[in-house]
Amino acid sequence: MREFDLSNARWCKSTYSGGDGGEDCVEVAHDFPGVVPVRDSKAGAAGPVIVVGSAAWAEFIRTVGAMA
């Protein structure tokens, strides 16, 4: 399994995360060619991160968008 240095990752939350402060959100990091690191914002830097292939992430976003 490949390791990624996420110490300087710029984490982003969805603009759809709501007006409650956005504590219950998924965050993604950009600037990692070919992959998208994903984490639960409640856990923050101490929590686990999953790394998803860019194509799989794009398909997930497309599918979720189609369900909305």
C-alpha positions, -999 to 999 in steps of 0.1 A, spaced: 0 0 0 13 34 -10 18 60 18 10 97 12 24 126 32 -8 145 42 9 168 67 5 199 44 -28 188 28 -54 215 22 -87 200 33 -119 212 18 -155 207 29 -185 208 6 -204 241 3 -235 219 10 -222 210 45 -250 231 61 -251 261 84 -244 242 117 -207 248 115 -202 219 92 -189 195 119 -206 165 102 -189 166 69 -166 147 46 -134 166 37 -112 160 7 -77 171 0 -66 183 -34 -32 184 -52 -26 147 -50 -22 135 -86 -43 104 -94 -59 101 -59 -83 119 -35 -77 117 2 -110 117 22 -116 121 59 -144 127 84 -142 163 96 -153 153 132 -121 133 135 -98 160 120 -61 155 117 -61 127 143 -86 106 124 -82 80 96 -80 90 60 -90 68 30 -73 75 -3 -95 69 -34 -85 68 -70 -95 100 -89 -116 81 -114 -135 63 -86 -140 96 -68 -153 113 -99 -178 84 -105 -189 86 -68 -196 124 -71 -214 119 -104 -236 92 -90 -244 111 -58 -252 142 -79 -276 122 -100 -294 111 -69 -300 146 -57 
